[in-house]
Amino acid sequence: MATETITVYGVRSTQVRHGKRKVVVETAPGHETDRAWHVQLVEQERAWQKSVGLTPDAELAARTVTTSDWYGI
């Protein structure tokens, strides 16, 4: 069984949920391995945070995973 190593990306930022600040990592289905797409999303998130008076803390999160060929089926 062959394996594949890929890097998946997300946006890590502080959000307020239920009145509490929490650091979350959000991914975008269909764009998990698209670094350029996530870099643009980070820039948009930071601009939004700044526009509403928050300290911009959004950043690119990445991790490398190894998966079997059948995983994507």
BAKEMI-304244 format. One record per atom (N, C-alpha, C): residue in one letter; atom name; x, y, z. Coordinates in nm, 3 decimals, padded with zeros to 5 digits, m for minus. Atoms other than C-alpha are relative to their C-alpha. Last residue first. Example, Ala and Ser with C-alpha at 12.3 -4.5 7.8 and 13.67 -1.06 7.14 Angstrom:
// residues 2
{residuo S atomo N xx m00.082 yy m00.119 zz m00.006}
{residuo S atomo CA xx 01.367 yy m00.106 zz 00.714}
{residuo S atomo C xx m00.077 yy 00.109 zz 00.073}
{residuo A atomo N xx 00.089 yy m00.119 zz 00.000}
{residuo A atomo CA xx 01.230 yy m00.450 zz 00.780}
{residuo A atomo C xx 00.090 yy 00.120 zz 00.000}
***
This chain:
// residues 73
{residuo I atomo N xx 00.113 yy 00.064 zz 00.066}
{residuo I atomo CA xx m01.171 yy 00.767 zz m00.169}
{residuo I atomo C xx m00.128 yy 00.022 zz 00.078}
{residuo G atomo N xx 00.080 yy m00.097 zz 00.075}
{residuo G atomo CA xx m00.914 yy 01.014 zz m00.047}
{residuo G atomo C xx m00.123 yy m00.057 zz m00.067}
{residuo Y atomo N xx 00.055 yy m00.103 zz m00.087}
{residuo Y atomo CA xx m00.774 yy 00.784 zz 00.223}
{residuo Y atomo C xx m00.094 yy 00.095 zz m00.073}
{residuo W atomo N xx 00.145 yy 00.019 zz m00.015}
{residuo W atomo CA xx m00.732 yy 00.488 zz m00.012}
{residuo W atomo C xx m00.065 yy 00.112 zz 00.079}
{residuo D atomo N xx 00.070 yy m00.031 zz 00.125}
{residuo D atomo CA xx m00.386 yy 00.605 zz m00.126}
{residuo D atomo C xx m00.153 yy m00.008 zz 00.018}
{residuo S atomo N xx 00.003 yy 00.108 zz 00.097}
{residuo S atomo CA xx m00.261 yy 00.600 zz 00.233}
{residuo S atomo C xx m00.078 yy 00.043 zz m00.124}
{residuo T atomo N xx 00.128 yy 00.067 zz 00.017}
{residuo T atomo CA xx m00.186 yy 00.918 zz 00.425}
{residuo T atomo C xx 00.011 yy m00.111 zz m00.105}
{residuo T atomo N xx m00.023 yy 00.110 zz 00.090}
{residuo T atomo CA xx 00.113 yy 01.093 zz 00.569}
{residuo T atomo C xx m00.129 yy m00.080 zz m00.006}
{residuo V atomo N xx 00.065 yy 00.127 zz m00.032}
{residuo V atomo CA xx 00.050 yy 01.432 zz 00.721}
{residuo V atomo C xx 00.037 yy m00.104 zz m00.105}
{residuo T atomo N xx m00.029 yy 00.101 zz 00.101}
{residuo T atomo CA xx 00.251 yy 01.752 zz 00.733}
{residuo T atomo C xx m00.062 yy m00.131 zz 00.046}
{residuo R atomo N xx m00.048 yy 00.126 zz m00.054}
{residuo R atomo CA xx 00.110 yy 02.040 zz 00.930}
{residuo R atomo C xx 00.018 yy m00.098 zz m00.113}
{residuo A atomo N xx m00.029 yy 00.110 zz 00.094}
{residuo A atomo CA xx 00.055 yy 02.404 zz 00.856}
{residuo A atomo C xx 00.040 yy m00.124 zz 00.076}
{residuo A atomo N xx m00.033 yy 00.122 zz m00.074}
{residuo A atomo CA xx m00.094 yy 02.709 zz 01.027}
{residuo A atomo C xx 00.021 yy m00.111 zz m00.102}
{residuo L atomo N xx 00.008 yy 00.124 zz 00.074}
{residuo L atomo CA xx m00.086 yy 03.049 zz 00.859}
{residuo L atomo C xx 00.041 yy m00.116 zz 00.090}
{residuo E atomo N xx m00.126 yy 00.046 zz 00.060}
{residuo E atomo CA xx m00.146 yy 03.339 zz 01.092}
{residuo E atomo C xx m00.024 yy m00.133 zz m00.070}
{residuo A atomo N xx 00.018 yy 00.112 zz 00.091}
{residuo A atomo CA xx m00.431 yy 03.551 zz 01.225}
{residuo A atomo C xx 00.135 yy m00.036 zz m00.062}
{residuo D atomo N xx m00.087 yy 00.109 zz m00.041}
{residuo D atomo CA xx m00.325 yy 03.774 zz 01.516}
{residuo D atomo C xx m00.013 yy m00.122 zz m00.092}
{residuo P atomo N xx m00.011 yy 00.105 zz 00.102}
{residuo P atomo CA xx m00.460 yy 04.115 zz 01.419}
{residuo P atomo C xx 00.099 yy m00.109 zz 00.044}
{residuo T atomo N xx m00.141 yy 00.011 zz 00.034}
{residuo T atomo CA xx m00.533 yy 04.304 zz 01.743}
{residuo T atomo C xx 00.014 yy m00.114 zz m00.102}
{residuo L atomo N xx m00.073 yy 00.108 zz m00.065}
{residuo L atomo CA xx m00.906 yy 04.364 zz 01.731}
{residuo L atomo C xx 00.147 yy 00.006 zz m00.038}
{residuo G atomo N xx m00.069 yy m00.043 zz m00.120}
{residuo G atomo CA xx m01.069 yy 04.699 zz 01.648}
{residuo G atomo C xx 00.071 yy m00.110 zz 00.078}
{residuo V atomo N xx 00.095 yy 00.003 zz m00.112}
{residuo V atomo CA xx m01.329 yy 04.580 zz 01.400}
{residuo V atomo C xx 00.067 yy 00.029 zz 00.134}
{residuo S atomo N xx 00.115 yy m00.088 zz 00.027}
{residuo S atomo CA xx m01.130 yy 04.685 zz 01.093}
{residuo S atomo C xx m00.101 yy 00.004 zz 00.114}
{residuo K atomo N xx m00.041 yy m00.139 zz m00.020}
{residuo K atomo CA xx m00.808 yy 04.532 zz 01.232}
{residuo K atomo C xx m00.120 yy 00.094 zz m00.015}
{residuo Q atomo N xx m00.027 yy m00.019 zz m00.143}
{residuo Q atomo CA xx m00.966 yy 04.189 zz 01.267}
{residuo Q atomo C xx 00.034 yy 00.146 zz 00.030}
{residuo W atomo N xx 00.128 yy m00.004 zz m00.070}
{residuo W atomo CA xx m01.109 yy 04.217 zz 00.914}
{residuo W atomo C xx 00.021 yy 00.025 zz 00.149}
{residuo A atomo N xx 00.063 yy m00.128 zz 00.035}
{residuo A atomo CA xx m00.769 yy 04.307 zz 00.769}
{residuo A atomo C xx m00.134 yy 00.014 zz 00.070}
{residuo R atomo N xx m00.071 yy m00.105 zz m00.075}
{residuo R atomo CA xx m00.608 yy 04.017 zz 00.957}
{residuo R atomo C xx m00.061 yy 00.137 zz m00.029}
{residuo E atomo N xx 00.039 yy 00.011 zz m00.141}
{residuo E atomo CA xx m00.874 yy 03.776 zz 00.825}
{residuo E atomo C xx 00.066 yy 00.110 zz 00.083}
{residuo Q atomo N xx 00.137 yy m00.048 zz m00.013}
{residuo Q atomo CA xx m00.823 yy 03.895 zz 00.467}
{residuo Q atomo C xx m00.046 yy m00.002 zz 00.145}
{residuo E atomo N xx m00.003 yy m00.145 zz 00.021}
{residuo E atomo CA xx m00.445 yy 03.855 zz 00.491}
{residuo E atomo C xx m00.139 yy 00.060 zz 00.016}
{residuo V atomo N xx m00.061 yy m00.059 zz m00.120}
{residuo V atomo CA xx m00.486 yy 03.508 zz 00.639}
{residuo V atomo C xx 00.000 yy 00.152 zz m00.011}
{residuo L atomo N xx 00.103 yy 00.003 zz m00.103}
{residuo L atomo CA xx m00.724 yy 03.413 zz 00.355}
{residuo L atomo C xx 00.051 yy 00.060 zz 00.131}
{residuo Q atomo N xx 00.095 yy m00.106 zz 00.031}
{residuo Q atomo CA xx m00.465 yy 03.525 zz 00.099}
{residuo Q atomo C xx m00.111 yy 00.006 zz 00.106}
{residuo V atomo N xx m00.072 yy m00.126 zz m00.027}
{residuo V atomo CA xx m00.202 yy 03.307 zz 00.265}
{residuo V atomo C xx m00.093 yy 00.118 zz m00.026}
{residuo H atomo N xx 00.006 yy m00.026 zz m00.144}
{residuo H atomo CA xx m00.458 yy 03.024 zz 00.267}
{residuo H atomo C xx 00.076 yy 00.127 zz 00.039}
{residuo W atomo N xx 00.138 yy m00.032 zz m00.033}
{residuo W atomo CA xx m00.509 yy 03.040 zz m00.110}
{residuo W atomo C xx m00.011 yy 00.035 zz 00.148}
{residuo A atomo N xx 00.026 yy m00.137 zz 00.047}
{residuo A atomo CA xx m00.133 yy 03.052 zz m00.169}
{residuo A atomo C xx m00.142 yy 00.044 zz 00.037}
{residuo R atomo N xx m00.065 yy m00.098 zz m00.089}
{residuo R atomo CA xx m00.081 yy 02.741 zz 00.048}
{residuo R atomo C xx m00.033 yy 00.143 zz m00.041}
{residuo D atomo N xx m00.030 yy m00.119 zz 00.081}
{residuo D atomo CA xx m00.336 yy 02.524 zz m00.137}
{residuo D atomo C xx 00.057 yy 00.111 zz 00.089}
{residuo T atomo N xx m00.141 yy 00.005 zz 00.039}
{residuo T atomo CA xx m00.323 yy 02.185 zz 00.039}
{residuo T atomo C xx 00.044 yy 00.122 zz m00.081}
{residuo E atomo N xx m00.089 yy 00.036 zz m00.109}
{residuo E atomo CA xx m00.648 yy 02.216 zz 00.237}
{residuo E atomo C xx 00.149 yy 00.007 zz m00.035}
{residuo H atomo N xx m00.120 yy m00.084 zz 00.014}
{residuo H atomo CA xx m00.833 yy 02.404 zz m00.038}
{residuo H atomo C xx 00.108 yy m00.036 zz 00.102}
{residuo G atomo N xx m00.034 yy m00.013 zz 00.141}
{residuo G atomo CA xx m01.128 yy 02.169 zz m00.100}
{residuo G atomo C xx 00.126 yy 00.081 zz m00.025}
{residuo P atomo N xx 00.018 yy 00.122 zz 00.078}
{residuo P atomo CA xx m01.266 yy 02.218 zz 00.248}
{residuo P atomo C xx 00.024 yy 00.024 zz m00.149}
{residuo A atomo N xx 00.097 yy m00.025 zz 00.105}
{residuo A atomo CA xx m01.124 yy 02.536 zz 00.402}
{residuo A atomo C xx m00.013 yy m00.126 zz m00.086}
{residuo T atomo N xx m00.043 yy 00.046 zz 00.131}
{residuo T atomo CA xx m00.951 yy 02.490 zz 00.734}
{residuo T atomo C xx m00.110 yy 00.029 zz m00.101}
{residuo E atomo N xx 00.106 yy 00.029 zz 00.095}
{residuo E atomo CA xx m00.995 yy 02.680 zz 01.056}
{residuo E atomo C xx 00.060 yy m00.042 zz m00.133}
{residuo V atomo N xx m00.059 yy 00.017 zz 00.132}
{residuo V atomo CA xx m00.751 yy 02.669 zz 01.344}
{residuo V atomo C xx m00.113 yy m00.042 zz m00.093}
{residuo V atomo N xx 00.053 yy 00.104 zz 00.087}
{residuo V atomo CA xx m00.887 yy 02.809 zz 01.668}
{residuo V atomo C xx 00.080 yy m00.007 zz m00.128}
{residuo V atomo N xx m00.082 yy 00.012 zz 00.121}
{residuo V atomo CA xx m00.749 yy 03.006 zz 01.961}
{residuo V atomo C xx m00.052 yy m00.119 zz m00.080}
{residuo K atomo N xx m00.051 yy 00.133 zz 00.027}
{residuo K atomo CA xx m01.029 yy 03.084 zz 02.208}
{residuo K atomo C xx 00.082 yy 00.002 zz m00.128}
{residuo R atomo N xx m00.101 yy m00.002 zz 00.106}
{residuo R atomo CA xx m01.154 yy 03.399 zz 02.373}
{residuo R atomo C xx 00.059 yy m00.139 zz m00.014}
{residuo K atomo N xx m00.136 yy 00.035 zz m00.041}
{residuo K atomo CA xx m01.470 yy 03.343 zz 02.575}
{residuo K atomo C xx 00.093 yy 00.003 zz m00.120}
{residuo G atomo N xx m00.055 yy m00.096 zz m00.094}
{residuo G atomo CA xx m01.811 yy 03.509 zz 02.539}
{residuo G atomo C xx 00.142 yy m00.027 zz 00.048}
{residuo H atomo N xx 00.075 yy 00.010 zz m00.124}
{residuo H atomo CA xx m01.975 yy 03.207 zz 02.378}
{residuo H atomo C xx 00.061 yy 00.088 zz 00.109}
{residuo R atomo N xx 00.113 yy 00.093 zz 00.014}
{residuo R atomo CA xx m01.706 yy 03.209 zz 02.112}
{residuo R atomo C xx m00.065 yy m00.017 zz 00.136}
{residuo V atomo N xx 00.084 yy m00.003 zz m00.119}
{residuo V atomo CA xx m01.462 yy 03.495 zz 02.074}
{residuo V atomo C xx m00.120 yy m00.089 zz m00.028}
{residuo Q atomo N xx 00.139 yy m00.036 zz 00.023}
{residuo Q atomo CA xx m01.194 yy 03.419 zz 01.819}
{residuo Q atomo C xx m00.073 yy 00.003 zz 00.133}
{residuo T atomo N xx 00.078 yy m00.005 zz m00.122}
{residuo T atomo CA xx m00.817 yy 03.409 zz 01.828}
{residuo T atomo C xx m00.140 yy 00.046 zz m00.035}
{residuo S atomo N xx 00.031 yy m00.134 zz m00.051}
{residuo S atomo CA xx m00.656 yy 03.304 zz 01.503}
{residuo S atomo C xx m00.078 yy m00.012 zz 00.131}
{residuo R atomo N xx 00.005 yy m00.001 zz m00.147}
{residuo R atomo CA xx m00.497 yy 03.010 zz 01.324}
{residuo R atomo C xx m00.026 yy 00.142 zz 00.045}
{residuo V atomo N xx m00.020 yy m00.134 zz m00.055}
{residuo V atomo CA xx m00.579 yy 02.983 zz 00.952}
{residuo V atomo C xx m00.017 yy m00.010 zz 00.152}
{residuo G atomo N xx 00.117 yy m00.058 zz m00.063}
{residuo G atomo CA xx m00.535 yy 02.642 zz 00.791}
{residuo G atomo C xx 00.035 yy 00.139 zz 00.049}
{residuo Y atomo N xx m00.007 yy m00.135 zz m00.056}
{residuo Y atomo CA xx m00.293 yy 02.445 zz 00.578}
{residuo Y atomo C xx m00.132 yy 00.041 zz 00.063}
{residuo V atomo N xx 00.133 yy m00.062 zz m00.001}
{residuo V atomo CA xx m00.228 yy 02.083 zz 00.485}
{residuo V atomo C xx 00.009 yy 00.131 zz 00.077}
{residuo T atomo N xx 00.010 yy m00.106 zz m00.099}
{residuo T atomo CA xx 00.114 yy 01.953 zz 00.384}
{residuo T atomo C xx m00.139 yy 00.060 zz m00.012}
{residuo I atomo N xx 00.048 yy m00.130 zz 00.047}
{residuo I atomo CA xx 00.121 yy 01.620 zz 00.205}
{residuo I atomo C xx 00.003 yy 00.100 zz 00.115}
{residuo T atomo N xx m00.021 yy m00.102 zz m00.103}
{residuo T atomo CA xx 00.302 yy 01.288 zz 00.242}
{residuo T atomo C xx m00.041 yy 00.134 zz m00.059}
{residuo E atomo N xx m00.029 yy m00.133 zz 00.054}
{residuo E atomo CA xx 00.164 yy 01.003 zz 00.031}
{residuo E atomo C xx 00.017 yy 00.096 zz 00.116}
{residuo T atomo N xx 00.039 yy m00.112 zz m00.084}
{residuo T atomo CA xx 00.153 yy 00.635 zz 00.110}
{residuo T atomo C xx 00.043 yy 00.129 zz m00.067}
{residuo A atomo N xx m00.081 yy m00.121 zz 00.013}
{residuo A atomo CA xx 00.151 yy 00.329 zz m00.111}
{residuo A atomo C xx m00.051 yy 00.108 zz 00.095}
{residuo M atomo N xx 00.085 yy m00.117 zz 00.000}
{residuo M atomo CA xx 00.000 yy 00.000 zz 00.000}
{residuo M atomo C xx 00.090 yy 00.124 zz 00.000}
***
